[in-house]
């Protein structure tokens, strides 16, 4: 992604933090140099070519070196920069078998990328689970409060009716009703 952009400083920082990044390839087999060439980023191409460990022989799945990509895209200026720095076309290179060292580096890079993805996925999953747990705790608290409030209302109503019944004179049912309505209207829940 840094090779696609225009921030040469960012590319330089990434290379300093992990030099193997510049030779990593994407799912199309393109290296950072391929990508910078394809996007026409001549300053980033120069910065990559200045690095000691840059692999100038990487051929992507389209069977192109960065030089081939520059020629295909009509980028003559970048093609001459590549040529000056010894980057050849795929046709002019002798087919070289993958060395064990390069395969090992690629395997380590793939494993590092996979572990990073797993760690990120675990972090996101943990964050989601914590959010769900918070919502469940909140719902449980609200349910408990609702149950307490309902029980309190029922208890107050029963106590009101029982209290009113003690003072009720025979044939005066309106007193109980008045006290009941009064307590219903003025009793906080």
N, C-alpha and C positions, 0 to 999 in steps of 0.2 A: 504494500500500500504506500509506503514511503517513497518507493521508486516511481510510483505513478504521479506523485505530487511534485511540488517545485521547491520544497524546503531541503536544500542541500545539507544544512546543519543537522536536520533530523536524521538524514541518511548517515551522516558522519557519526552522530551519537549512537545510533543503532549498531553500526559496525564496531565502534569502540566497546560497546557493552557485550557484543557477541559476534566476533568476526565470521563465524560459520553461517550467519544469516545471509550474507551476500551470495553464497553459493547454494542456498536452499532453493528448491524448485516448487512451483505451484502444481495444481492438478493437471496442468497442460505441459508440464515439464520445463516451463520457462523460469529462468533465474531473474534476479533483480536487474541484471544487465539487459536481458531480453526486454523486460517490461519498460525500463527507462528508455531504451531505443525505440520501442513501439510507440511510446507516448511523446517521443521527440524531446526528451529532457537531456540536452547535451551537457549541461553542468553536472548532472547526476552521473551521466555516463563517464565523464572525465574523473569524477570523484571515485567511482567504483574501479576504474582502470588504474588509479594511483595505488590501490591497495595491493599489498604483496600476495595475499592468498587468493586473489580472484581467479576463478577458473574460466578461462577464455574459450574452452573447448566444449562447453555444455551445448548439447543439441536437444531441442525440445521435441515434443511429439509430432510437430509439423515438419520435423527433420530440418530445422533451421538453427544456425548459430545466430548470435546477435547481429553479425555482419549480414547474414541472409535476410534477417528481418528488416534491417535498415534499407537494403537494396529493394526489397519487395515494397516497402512503403515510400520509396522515392526520396529517402533522406540521405542525399549525397554527402552533406557535411558530416553527419554522424558516421556514415560509412567510412569516410576518410580518416576520422579520428580513430575508429576501430582498427582500420588497416595499419595506421601508424603504430598502434600499440600491439600488433601481432595477432589480432582476432581474424581468423580465416573463415571462409565459407565452408559449409559442411561438405561440399563436393571436393574441395581441395585438401581436406584433412584425410589422413589415413584412418581407417576405422580402428579405434583403440578399444580393446576390451576394458570393461570396468575394472578398476583396480580394487583390491580388497579394502584398501584404506578409504577410498571414496565411498564404497558401499557401506562400510562401517560408519562413516560420518553421516551418511544419509539415514541409516537406520537409527542412529542416536538422535538425529534431528527429528525424525518421525516419532520416535518414542517420546521425546521431550514435548513435542507438539500435542501428542495424544494425552500425556499426563496433564499438561496445562489445561486442555479442554475438559478432562475429567474433574480436575480441581474446580474449575469455573462452574461446571454443571452441578457439582456437589454444593458449592457455595450458594448458587441460586436456589437449589432444592431446599437447602436448610433455611434460607430466607423465606421461602414460600410456606414451609411447614411451620415456622415460627409465627407467621401471619395468621395461618389457620388456627393455631393453638390460641392466639390472642383473641380471635373472633369467637372461638368456642368458649373460652373463659368468660368473655363478656356476655355471651348468650346465656350461659349457666347462671351468672350473677343476676341478670335481668329476670330469668325464670324464677330464681329463688326469691327475689324481691316481690315479684307478682304473687307468688304463693303466700308469702308472709302477709302482704297487703290484703289478699282475699280472705285469709284466715282471720285477720284482725277485724275486718268489716263484719264477717259473720259473727265473731265473738261479741262485738259491740252491739249488733242487732239482737242477739240472744239475751245479753245482759240488760238491754233497754226494755225488752218485752218483759223479762222476769222482774225487773225493778218496778216497772209500771204496774204489773199485775199485783204487787204487794199493796200498793196504795189505791187500787181501784175499788170503788164502792160498787155494790151490786147495782146494775142497771145504768152505770155510767161508763160505757165503753169508749166514749169520745176522749177521755183523759189519756188513756193508753195510746190512742191513735195520735193525739196531739204530741205527746212526748216522743213517740216513735218518729213522727215526721220532723219534729224539732231536731232530734239527734241525727237523723239521716241528712238533713240539710246542713247542719253546723258542725258535724264531726269531721275533722281532717282525716284523709286516708293515708 
